[in-house]
């Protein structure tokens, strides 16, 4: 599983391959929004 904030599956696969990581397949990419807390 890969958790990303702002990326699509092809972008993740391309970035991994450019880093020298051989990718056979990606089954799931989970998009997760980071909640920013305001400090007062």
N, C-alpha and C positions, 0 to 999 in steps of 0.2 A: 504494500500500500504506500502511496505517495500522497502527502498532504501538501497542497499548494494554496497560495492566496490568489494569484492572478496568472494562470497559465492553462493552456489547453494541452491535451494529450500529445499531439504532434510536437509541440514546443518542448515538452519534457523529454520526449524521446530524442529529439535533435540535440538538446543540451547534454544529455548523458552520453550520446555518441561522440560529441565534440570533446568531451572530457576523457575520452578513451575507454568508455564503458560499453561493452558489447551488450546490446539489448535484443533479446529474443522476442519478447512480447511484453506489453503492459496490459494488465487485466483491469486495473481500476485506478483512477486518479480522483482523489477526494478534495473538492474545493471547500476551503474553510475560511470564513471571514474572521479577522482578528478584531475583537471589540476593544476600542481605545477608551480608556477610562480618563475622565477629566479630573485633574487635581485642583483643589481649591485652596 
